Amino acid sequence: MKTFIRIFMIIAMLFLWSSSVFGQDNLHFADLGNYTLENGQVIRDCRVAYRTFGVLNPAKSNVLLFPTWLAGTTQDLVDLGFIGPGKMADSSKYFIVAVDAFGNGVSSSPSNSKSQPDQVFPQFSIKDMVNAQHLLLSRYLQLPRLHGVIGISMGAMMAYQWMVSYPEFLNKAVAVAGSPRLTSYDLLLWQAELSALDACRGKSQGENASMKTLAAIHNLHLRTPRNITANTTPESFPQFLAEMEKNFIKRNAFDWVWQLKAIMGHDIYRSFGEAIDPAVKTIRAKALIVWAQQDLTVNPEPAQTLARSLHADTFEFAGDCGHLSFLCESEALRDTVSHFMQ
């Protein structure tokens, strides 16, 4: 059957490079100790996971930061072909630092914390993730600034936050299928997911099995009705749903909820009294803002509004893949980002 499930789920084959210049680096961890969040809570024994690719030039001026999306990992960024020689984050030209977000099960998360497991884990924000990334770059990696940051979905929310939190630290920002702040429609989707998990919590099948209930809800919004209808027949629907459920049941419910709550609280204008103009005056980075007009997961209107205010470069996906357009139209996205970064 024709289906875009494979675009979303199947890990692309890795290319192994013998040269250290172009090779995929191993996973590293920066120990931040007891890390204080903006709400005053503390992540004890906080760790941030990251990978580096490419070669840092003598001037340290070719650094790209690439944070992860909801439930995504830095390994996903590589496996799906976003990082590497000639890729969107081109390791033959740039020194790329890919960072695992809090709550993804690799960096400090409810699922891997020994002293603050599951519901005891502090609630972090998108801003907390960005602050930790800045600490990693400036203190641990001794990097003076970024040439750019590239973020997709939740990673794009971090790119927007970088623009206002550290305006002097980066030259360029690429935000793909993300939002500077959520609309009521966005909040409705994420609340539906939280409510579904709450309803299943404590049942005999266990916390992770409750993620099965999210498969249909989440995937209902990832692509457009037309795209799903064209690529999944009624006869193949049971297989389609089973594959989605199989993928979701592997995920940790607490990690998902904590990242969802970070997304729901995201608003780069909060520090500016909810006003756009003061935020725009703060931003120094040149921006490329990318959206899909038919995105049912992230409403594109706030991104479009900010793009107009910044006179930013923009790109709109032409197809009907909705939120997953960054996968369906990855070559067009790669070329656009490459041109912008140069």
C-alpha positions as CSV (number, residue, x, y, z in Angstrom):
1,M,0.0,0.0,0.0
2,K,1.1,3.6,-0.6
3,T,1.5,5.2,2.8
4,F,3.5,7.9,4.4
5,I,3.9,5.9,7.6
6,R,7.3,4.9,6.4
7,I,8.3,8.6,6.1
8,F,7.3,9.1,9.7
9,M,8.4,5.9,11.3
10,I,11.0,3.9,9.4
11,I,14.6,4.8,10.2
12,A,16.6,5.6,7.2
13,M,19.8,3.6,6.6
14,L,22.9,5.2,8.2
15,F,25.9,6.0,6.1
16,L,29.1,5.2,7.9
17,W,31.9,7.6,7.2
18,S,35.5,6.6,8.0
19,S,36.7,10.3,8.1
20,S,36.4,12.0,11.5
21,V,35.7,15.2,9.6
22,F,32.4,14.0,8.3
23,G,31.6,11.1,10.7
24,Q,28.6,11.0,13.0
25,D,29.9,11.6,16.5
26,N,28.9,9.4,19.5
27,L,26.5,10.6,22.1
28,H,28.0,12.8,24.8
29,F,26.6,14.2,28.0
30,A,27.2,17.5,29.8
31,D,26.6,17.3,33.5
32,L,24.9,20.5,34.7
33,G,24.6,19.5,38.3
34,N,21.5,20.8,40.1
35,Y,19.9,22.8,37.3
36,T,17.4,25.5,38.4
37,L,14.4,26.0,36.1
38,E,12.6,29.3,35.5
39,N,9.8,28.2,37.8
40,G,12.3,27.7,40.7
41,Q,12.2,23.9,40.6
42,V,15.5,22.0,40.3
43,I,16.5,19.1,38.1
44,R,18.9,17.2,40.3
45,D,22.0,15.7,38.6
46,C,20.9,17.3,35.3
47,R,22.4,16.0,32.1
48,V,22.1,17.3,28.5
49,A,22.9,14.8,25.7
50,Y,24.4,16.0,22.5
51,R,26.2,14.9,19.3
52,T,28.6,16.9,17.1
53,F,29.3,16.6,13.4
54,G,31.8,18.2,11.1
55,V,34.8,20.4,11.9
56,L,34.9,23.6,13.9
57,N,36.8,26.3,11.9
58,P,39.6,28.3,13.5
59,A,37.4,31.3,14.0
60,K,34.6,29.2,15.6
61,S,32.2,30.9,13.3
62,N,30.6,27.9,11.6
63,V,28.5,26.5,14.4
64,L,24.9,25.3,13.8
65,L,22.6,24.2,16.7
66,F,20.0,21.6,15.9
67,P,17.5,20.8,18.8
68,T,15.0,17.9,18.7
69,W,11.2,17.8,18.2
70,L,8.5,16.3,20.4
71,A,9.7,12.9,21.5
72,G,12.5,13.1,19.0
73,T,16.2,12.4,19.5
74,T,19.4,13.5,17.9
75,Q,19.7,10.0,16.5
76,D,16.4,10.6,14.7
77,L,17.8,13.8,13.1
78,V,20.6,11.7,11.6
79,D,18.5,8.7,10.7
80,L,15.9,10.8,8.8
81,G,18.7,12.5,6.8
82,F,18.7,16.0,8.3
83,I,22.3,16.0,9.4
84,G,25.3,14.9,7.3
85,P,27.4,16.0,4.3
86,G,25.1,17.7,1.7
87,K,22.1,17.5,4.1
88,M,20.0,20.3,5.5
89,A,22.5,20.7,8.3
90,D,25.6,20.2,6.1
91,S,28.4,18.7,8.1
92,S,30.9,19.3,5.2
93,K,30.5,23.1,5.8
94,Y,29.4,23.5,9.4
95,F,30.1,22.3,12.9
96,I,26.8,21.0,14.0
97,V,25.8,20.5,17.6
98,A,22.6,18.4,17.9
99,V,21.0,18.5,21.3
100,D,18.5,16.2,22.9
101,A,15.7,18.1,24.6
102,F,14.7,17.6,28.2
103,G,12.0,14.9,28.4
104,N,13.0,12.9,25.4
105,G,14.4,10.0,27.4
106,V,18.0,10.8,26.6
107,S,18.7,14.1,28.3
108,S,17.3,14.4,31.8
109,S,13.7,13.1,31.7
110,P,11.0,11.7,34.0
111,S,11.8,8.2,32.6
112,N,15.5,8.2,33.3
113,S,15.9,10.3,36.5
114,K,16.9,8.2,39.5
115,S,16.2,10.8,42.2
116,Q,13.1,12.4,40.6
117,P,11.3,9.7,38.6
118,D,8.0,9.9,36.7
119,Q,5.6,12.4,38.2
120,V,8.2,13.7,40.7
121,F,10.3,15.2,37.9
122,P,10.2,19.0,37.7
123,Q,8.2,20.7,35.0
124,F,10.5,22.4,32.5
125,S,9.7,24.8,29.8
126,I,10.9,25.6,26.3
127,K,12.9,28.5,27.7
128,D,14.6,26.1,30.2
129,M,15.6,23.9,27.3
130,V,17.1,26.9,25.5
131,N,18.9,28.1,28.6
132,A,20.5,24.6,29.0
133,Q,21.6,24.6,25.4
134,H,23.2,28.0,25.8
135,L,25.0,26.7,28.9
136,L,26.2,23.7,27.0
137,L,27.5,25.8,24.1
138,S,29.1,28.6,26.0
139,R,30.5,26.9,29.1
140,Y,31.1,23.3,28.1
141,L,31.9,23.6,24.5
142,Q,33.5,27.0,24.7
143,L,31.7,28.3,21.7
144,P,31.4,32.1,21.5
145,R,28.3,32.3,19.3
146,L,26.2,30.4,16.7
147,H,26.1,30.9,13.0
148,G,22.6,29.6,13.2
149,V,20.0,27.4,14.8
150,I,17.7,25.1,13.0
151,G,14.6,23.7,14.6
152,I,11.6,21.6,13.4
153,S,8.2,21.6,15.2
154,M,9.1,21.8,19.0
155,G,12.6,22.5,17.9
156,A,11.3,25.5,16.0
157,M,9.8,26.8,19.2
158,M,13.3,26.6,20.7
159,A,14.6,28.5,17.6
160,Y,12.0,31.3,18.3
161,Q,13.0,31.3,22.0
162,W,16.7,31.6,21.1
163,M,15.9,34.7,19.0
164,V,14.6,36.6,22.0
165,S,16.6,35.0,24.9
166,Y,20.1,35.3,23.3
167,P,19.8,37.8,20.5
168,E,23.5,38.6,20.4
169,F,24.5,34.9,20.3
170,L,23.3,33.9,16.9
171,N,23.3,35.2,13.3
172,K,20.5,33.2,11.7
173,A,17.5,31.2,12.8
174,V,15.5,28.6,10.9
175,A,12.1,27.7,12.3
176,V,10.2,25.0,10.5
177,A,6.6,24.1,11.3
178,G,6.7,25.7,14.7
179,S,5.2,28.7,16.5
180,P,6.3,31.6,18.6
181,R,3.2,31.1,20.7
182,L,0.3,28.7,20.6
183,T,-3.2,29.4,19.3
184,S,-6.4,28.2,21.1
185,Y,-6.6,25.5,18.4
186,D,-3.1,24.2,19.2
187,L,-4.0,24.1,22.9
188,L,-7.2,22.2,22.1
189,L,-5.2,19.4,20.4
190,W,-2.6,19.1,23.1
191,Q,-5.3,19.2,25.9
192,A,-7.1,16.3,24.1
193,E,-3.9,14.3,24.3
194,L,-3.3,15.1,28.0
195,S,-6.9,14.3,28.8
196,A,-6.7,10.9,27.0
197,L,-3.6,10.0,29.0
198,D,-5.2,11.1,32.3
199,A,-8.2,8.9,31.6
200,C,-6.0,5.9,31.1
201,R,-3.6,6.5,34.0
202,G,-3.7,3.9,36.7
203,K,-5.3,1.2,34.5
204,S,-4.0,-2.3,34.6
205,Q,-2.2,-2.1,31.3
206,G,0.4,0.3,32.7
207,E,1.6,3.8,31.9
208,N,3.4,3.1,28.7
209,A,0.5,1.1,27.3
210,S,-1.7,4.2,27.8
211,M,0.3,5.7,25.0
212,K,-1.6,3.5,22.6
213,T,-4.6,5.7,23.1
214,L,-2.7,8.6,21.6
215,A,-1.9,6.9,18.3
216,A,-5.1,7.9,16.5
217,I,-5.4,11.3,18.1
218,H,-1.9,12.4,17.3
219,N,-1.7,11.0,13.8
220,L,-5.1,12.4,13.0
221,H,-3.5,15.8,12.9
222,L,-0.1,15.1,11.5
223,R,-1.3,15.0,7.9
224,T,-4.3,16.4,6.0
225,P,-7.5,14.4,5.5
226,R,-6.8,14.4,1.8
227,N,-3.3,13.0,2.3
228,I,-4.4,10.2,4.6
229,T,-7.3,9.3,2.4
230,A,-5.1,9.2,-0.7
231,N,-2.4,7.0,0.9
232,T,-4.4,4.7,3.2
233,T,-7.3,2.7,2.0
234,P,-10.1,1.6,4.3
235,E,-8.9,-2.0,3.8
236,S,-5.4,-1.1,4.9
237,F,-6.5,1.0,7.9
238,P,-6.1,-1.8,10.5
239,Q,-2.5,-2.2,9.5
240,F,-2.0,1.6,9.4
241,L,-3.4,2.0,13.0
242,A,-1.5,-1.1,14.3
243,E,1.8,0.3,13.1
244,M,1.0,3.7,14.8
245,E,0.1,2.0,18.0
246,K,3.2,-0.2,18.0
247,N,5.3,2.9,17.7
248,F,3.5,4.9,20.4
249,I,3.4,2.1,23.0
250,K,7.2,2.2,23.1
251,R,7.2,5.7,24.4
252,N,7.1,6.8,28.0
253,A,3.9,8.6,29.0
254,F,5.5,10.8,31.6
255,D,8.1,12.0,29.1
256,W,5.4,12.8,26.5
257,V,3.3,14.7,29.1
258,W,6.2,16.8,30.3
259,Q,7.2,17.8,26.8
260,L,3.5,18.5,25.9
261,K,3.2,20.8,28.9
262,A,6.4,22.6,27.9
263,I,4.9,23.2,24.4
264,M,1.6,24.4,25.9
265,G,3.3,27.0,28.0
266,H,5.5,28.3,25.2
267,D,5.1,32.0,24.4
268,I,8.1,34.2,23.4
269,Y,6.1,37.3,23.9
270,R,5.4,36.7,27.6
271,S,8.6,38.5,28.7
272,F,7.4,41.5,26.6
273,G,3.9,41.9,28.1
274,E,2.5,39.8,25.3
275,A,3.4,42.6,22.8
276,I,5.0,41.6,19.5
277,D,6.8,44.9,18.7
278,P,9.2,44.9,21.7
279,A,10.1,41.3,21.0
280,V,10.8,42.2,17.3
281,K,13.0,45.0,18.4
282,T,15.0,42.6,20.5
283,I,15.7,40.1,17.8
284,R,19.0,40.5,15.9
285,A,19.1,37.2,14.0
286,K,18.1,37.0,10.3
287,A,15.2,34.5,10.2
288,L,13.9,31.9,7.8
289,I,10.3,31.0,8.8
290,V,8.8,27.9,7.2
291,W,5.2,26.6,7.5
292,A,2.6,24.4,5.9
293,Q,-0.7,26.2,5.3
294,Q,-2.6,23.1,6.0
295,D,-0.8,22.2,9.2
296,L,-3.3,20.8,11.7
297,T,-0.7,20.3,14.4
298,V,0.8,23.8,14.5
299,N,-1.4,26.7,13.4
300,P,0.9,28.7,11.0
301,E,-0.7,32.1,11.7
302,P,1.5,33.2,14.6
303,A,4.6,32.3,12.6
304,Q,3.3,34.2,9.6
305,T,2.6,37.2,11.7
306,L,6.1,37.3,13.2
307,A,7.6,36.7,9.7
308,R,5.8,39.9,8.5
309,S,7.0,41.9,11.4
310,L,10.6,40.8,11.0
311,H,10.6,41.0,7.2
312,A,11.9,37.5,7.4
313,D,12.7,35.1,4.6
314,T,9.8,32.6,4.3
315,F,9.0,29.3,2.6
316,E,5.6,27.6,2.4
317,F,5.4,23.9,1.7
318,A,3.5,23.3,-1.5
319,G,2.0,19.8,-0.9
320,D,-0.7,18.4,1.3
321,C,1.4,16.5,3.9
322,G,0.4,19.0,6.6
323,H,2.7,19.0,9.6
324,L,4.9,16.2,8.1
325,S,5.7,18.4,5.1
326,F,9.2,18.7,6.4
327,L,9.6,15.0,5.6
328,C,7.5,14.8,2.4
329,E,9.3,17.9,0.9
330,S,12.7,17.4,2.6
331,E,14.7,18.1,-0.6
332,A,13.0,21.5,-1.2
333,L,13.5,22.3,2.5
334,R,17.2,21.3,2.3
335,D,17.8,23.5,-0.7
336,T,16.0,26.5,0.9
337,V,17.8,26.2,4.2
338,S,21.2,25.7,2.5
339,H,20.7,28.9,0.4
340,F,19.7,30.8,3.5
341,M,22.6,29.7,5.6
342,Q,25.1,30.6,2.9
